[in-house]
């Protein structure tokens, strides 16, 4: 009896993921999908720019605290 309950419980647990899986919604309007993609691209571009700036700032801080001099091209950047 306990073996049957264990097997049924295991089968239910194995199929629970497929039952609860959710399919992504189909885009209703191609114009809205294009607009959403453009917004996402712009946000990714902005994030990449901010990441680059913060990396440059971290490098400048590291160089300043370690007393490392960079190439002449880095002298004017902050």
SULSULVEN-V759603 format. One record per run of one state. SS is the DSSP state (2 for helix, 1 for strand, 0 for the rest). FROM is the first residue (numbers start at 1). TO is the last residue. If there is no record, write none. Layout:
ss: <SS | SS>
from: <FROM | FROM>
to: <TO | TO>
//
This chain:
ss: <0 | 2 | 0 | 2 | 0 | 2 | 0>
from: <1 | 2 | 21 | 30 | 67 | 72 | 75>
to: <1 | 20 | 29 | 66 | 71 | 74 | 78>
//
